Amino acid sequence: MENRNIWIKKLIYRSKYTGTRETDLLLGNFAEKYLKNLNDDELLSYENLLVSGDPRIWRLSIDIEKSEDKKENIIIELIKNFKGF
């Protein structure tokens, strides 16, 4: 359980410092509110999304790009439906 909490804290930190302000705000606020409620598979998908890079995350979140990964799509839909601005 402690390792999971550390993992979530690291993901929240990384979400706040992705590279651009827009994505930092979107993902930082989303992460603080929702990551603790995600299961481990969803957290792994979220972590992989962060690794994919800021430009791609933004394109996915505004429907310029579509993902073929079903798990990633679940995370993207959660982010798009998040009203945390």
N, C-alpha and C positions, 0 to 999 in steps of 0.2 A: 504493500500500500504506500509506503514511504517513497519507493522508487517511482511509482506512478505520479505522486504529488510533485516530485522533483522534475519529472519529465514534463508535466503540465506547466510548471513554472518556467522551464526553459522555452517551451513552445510559446508561452505568452510573451516572454521577453523578445524572442525572435520575431514574433508577430508585430511588435511595436517598432522594430527597426529593420524593415524589409528593404528600404532604399528610397521610396518616394513617399511624400506626405500622405497622398491619397490612400495608398495601400496601407501605410502605417496606421492611419486613423481607422480605416475599415477593419483591418485584421486585428489590430490591437484591442479595439473595443469588443469585437466579436469574441476574441480569444478569452478575454477576461470574463465575459458573461457565459459562454457556452462550453469551453473545453472541458471543464470538470464534469459535465453531463454526458460527454461522448464516451463510447466504449473504446477499448484498445485498438480495434481495427479502424475505427473512425479517426482516432488520434494519429495512427500511422498514415492514413490517407491524407490527413491535414498536414502532417510533417512532410510527406512527399510533395504535397502541393507547394509548401514553402520553399522546398529545394528547387522546384521547377522555375522559380524566378519571378521577380516582381512584374515585369511586362506581361508575362503569360497569365499570372493571377488576375491582373487588371482586365486583360482581354476576355478571360473566362467570366469574370464577374459582370461585364457589360455586354455579354453575348456576341462579341466579335469572333470569338473562337469557341468551338465545342469540344468537349472531351469525350473520348471513346470509353473511358474507364468509369464503370458504374459507381464504384465507391467514391471516386473523385467527384462525380456529378452530384452525389448526395451532399457532400461538403459544400460544393459550389452553390447548390440551391439553398442550403442553410445560410450561407454568407449573403446571397442575393436577397433573401427574405429578412435579413437582420436589419432592424431599424435603429441602429445605434449611433447615428451621426448627431 
